[in-house]
Amino acid sequence: MFFRDNPRGLHHELWIHAAGCRQYFNMTRNTVTYEILETYPIGSKPQFTDKGEKA
């Protein structure tokens, strides 16, 4: 079991497309509404900040 913060709002996460191409990618999603705002390649910076504004 892992204990970690689970903040509400935008969260930048690392995902793997396990059922398909098995590629890793980054995603920005809203943990309250489950809305996916963007996906972006590993090593790139997200367009959205933690406040929901585009950088």
N, C-alpha and C positions, 0 to 999 in steps of 0.2 A: 504494500500500500504506500502511496506517495502523498505527502501533504504539501500543497503549494497554494499560492494565491490564485483565486479565480475571479479576476476583476470583471466588472460589468462594462460593456462598451466595446470599443475596437480592440482587436487582439491580432497580432501578427504571428502566424503559425507555420510550421514546417509540416507538409503533408506528403504522402506517397499514394500514387494511384495503384493500389495493390491489386485490384480486380482487372486492370487493363494493361497499360504499357509499363507499369512498375517504375515510373519516373518520379523523382522527388521534385517538389515545387513549393513555393511560399504562397500563402494566402492571407489576405486581410479580411476578417469577418467580424460582425457585430455579435457579441455573445448574448445580447438581450433579444434581438430580433432574428438571429440566425442568418441575416443577410450577408451574402458574399460580395464584398466591394471590389476586390481585384485579386488576380493571381499574377505572380511575377517570378522570373527565373531566380534560381539560387545565385547569390552574389550581387543581385540588384537591390536597389533601395526601394521601399514602398512609396507609392504616390500619396497615400493618405497618412496623416499624422494620427496620433492617439486621440486627438480631439475631433476627428472626422473631417478635417480640412485637407484639401489637396496641397501637397508640398510644392 
